[in-house]
């Protein structure tokens, strides 16, 4: 008798599980704990009576560093540029896939000023929209310039070139530099 009872309970549970399976994968099913699904929290931009300024959105604590953001405390000076050339090195081994990604990023961030060949004849200059000729990246001087200096210039800027550090992640900056060195300047990979 007990065995039949356990089998019936097991069969009912099995039937319940099978019935609860929904063939529509886009439907989340039934919500047994709606408090977890429908948050009672304040929306980001809504007003909030719990704070003196009435805002829900809070500023981060002073000194907070966002994820994947590496602080770069060097200003746009010739001394810092030289120091960067001597001390900042890419610790990641670059591959030709990284060079290809660098070419893509160069096309997004650099080509308008420096041109497709890196010769400073970008659209903004040749069209007359920009009065100063951008630096050619393929001169002998820049061919011998260390990668760390390029990193500093992309990050902090140089001359009339603005800082691109906030727009380009550090890993991507190294990929752009490797593209410039390998494809435009004819240097060896990681050298």
Secondary structure, DSSP 4 states (H G I P E B T S, - for coil): -HHHHHHHHHHHHHHHHHHH--S-TTS----S-HHHHS--SPPTTSB-TTSTT-BS--PPPTT---TT-------S-HHHHHHHHHH----SPP-HHHHHHHHHHHHHHTHHHH-TTSSS--HHHHTTSS-SPPPPTTSHHHHSS-HHHHHHHHHH-BTTBPP-TTTS-HHHHHHHHHHIIIIIS-PPTT-
